[in-house]
Amino acid sequence: MIAGHIHPKAAAGRMGMQDTCAVRLIDRRTGAAHRINGMPLVIFTREPGVAVAELLDGRDPSVWEARIETLGSGAGR
């Protein structure tokens, strides 16, 4: 899933609690994940809409996008 700018409260209301997701910040120019000290930036969350909104806040949407990958539920743990 690719997300654009979403208001955190609106996103939380739409997505609610769900399976754990990995949210990555992607540079549209290269298609590569944003890296900090050589490590890709990944946020693990059950509220991906909020994570996306926070990652994209203040960033140029023509340069950045967020990708959400559902990892599965913790029901079997």
C-alpha positions in Angstrom: 0.0 0.0 0.0 1.3 3.5 -0.8 0.0 6.4 1.3 0.0 10.1 0.7 -0.6 12.8 3.3 -3.3 11.7 5.7 -4.4 13.6 8.8 -3.5 11.4 11.8 -7.0 11.4 13.4 -8.7 10.7 10.0 -6.3 7.9 9.3 -6.7 6.4 12.7 -10.5 6.4 12.3 -10.3 4.7 9.0 -7.7 2.1 9.8 -8.2 1.5 13.5 -6.4 -1.2 15.3 -5.2 -3.9 12.9 -2.4 -6.3 12.3 1.2 -5.2 12.8 2.6 -3.2 9.9 6.0 -2.0 8.7 5.9 1.5 7.4 8.8 2.7 5.3 9.6 6.2 4.0 10.5 6.0 0.3 12.3 8.6 -1.9 10.3 8.8 -5.1 13.3 9.9 -7.1 15.3 6.7 -6.4 12.6 4.2 -5.2 14.9 3.5 -2.2 14.0 3.6 1.5 15.2 6.6 3.5 18.3 5.6 5.5 19.7 6.9 8.8 23.3 6.0 9.4 23.0 3.4 6.6 20.0 1.6 8.1 16.6 1.8 6.4 14.0 3.7 8.4 11.2 1.3 9.3 8.4 1.9 11.8 6.6 -1.1 13.2 3.1 -0.2 14.3 -0.6 -1.3 14.6 -1.7 2.2 13.5 -0.1 2.7 10.1 -2.1 5.8 9.2 -0.7 7.7 12.2 2.8 6.5 11.4 2.4 7.6 7.7 1.1 11.0 8.8 4.0 11.6 11.1 6.6 10.4 8.6 5.2 12.6 5.8 4.6 15.7 8.0 6.6 18.6 6.6 7.9 16.6 3.7 7.4 17.4 0.0 4.9 14.8 -1.3 6.4 15.0 -4.8 9.6 13.6 -3.3 8.5 11.3 -0.5 5.9 8.5 -0.1 5.2 6.0 2.6 4.8 2.2 2.0 2.8 0.0 4.3 3.4 -3.7 4.6 1.1 -5.8 6.7 3.1 -8.3 8.7 0.3 -10.2 10.3 -1.5 -10.4 13.6 -0.1 -11.3 17.0 -3.0 -13.7 17.7 -0.8 -16.8 17.5 1.9 -15.5 19.9 
